[in-house]
């Protein structure tokens, strides 16, 4: 991968699960670093969400290899938020990661 293609600044957010004293579980996200990524639209369409149609856009996101990054994390680029569905190292050489992501409505 050429560095010139990694031209979108992103902030990585990792999920943090916690349980309150009363047993209530909560999920928050903590910043886990910043990087540059290549973001490409893969597909878009509509899907039923809570009884109405909502737009859905999936993206192919590539970034430099980073240990620990996995599905469930989020990437933020400006006002756009991407939820990572899956993360893999396409050639197993620890050089880059290829992520399937869904853009969240903002």
N, C-alpha and C positions, 0 to 999 in steps of 0.2 A: 504494500500500500504506500502510495506517495503521500508525504506530509501535506502537500498542497491541497489534497482532497479533504483533509480534516480541517475544515474552515468554519465550523459552527461552534462557538463557545458554549459549553454545557457545565452545569453543576450537578454532581451526583448526590443522590439522597438515599440513605439506607433506612430500611424499616426498623423501628424500635418498638418492641412489644413490652407492655408493662401491665401489671395487675395491681389495682388499688387495694387498700386494706379491707374494703367491703366486698372484694371479689370481682369488681368491675374491670373488665379488660379494655385496654385502649391501644391504638396503633398510631404512632407519630413517625415522622421522618426527620433524621438528623443529617446534616451536611457531611459528606464523606470525601470531599475534594472537588477539584475543577479540572476540566480537560477540554480538548477540542475533538469534534466528531464530524463524520460525514452522515448526513441525514437524507434519505431518499424515500419518497412516497411509494408505497407498495400497492395499496388498494384503498378504495373508499366506497362507502355505501351507507345504507340505513339499516338499523336494527331496532327491534322493539325493546324499549327500556321503560320500566315502570308504567306500562300501559300506553305509551306513545312512541312514535318513531323518533329516533335520534341518529344523528350522523356519526359514522364510525370511520376513522382513518387509521390504517396500519402503516408502519414505516420500517425500513431496513436501516439500522444505525450501526455504523462501524466506528470503533475507537481503538486506541492503543491498548495492549493487554494490561489488565489490572486484576490481580488475584482477588478472589472473594466476590466479585460482581456477579449477580445472579438474578433470575426472575423475581419480581416483587419489588425491586429497587425502582427508583424514579430518576429521570433526567429532566432538568429544567433548562430551557434555552429562552431567555427573555421572558415573554409571557406564555410560552408554550410549555406544557408538561407532558412527558411521555412516560407511560408505565411499561416497564420491561416485562415481556411475556416469557422470553427465553434468551439465554446467552450462551454462545459457544465459541470455541477457538477453532476456526475452520481447518487449519492445517496442523494443529497440535504443536506449533513451534513457539508459542508464547509471544507472538508479535502483535497480533490484533484480535479483537473480539467482534463478532457479528451478533447483533441483537435484533430480535423481533420485538416491536414495540407498538403500543396503541396510544394515540394521542388523546388526552383527556380534554373534555370540553372546558373552556375557560370563560 
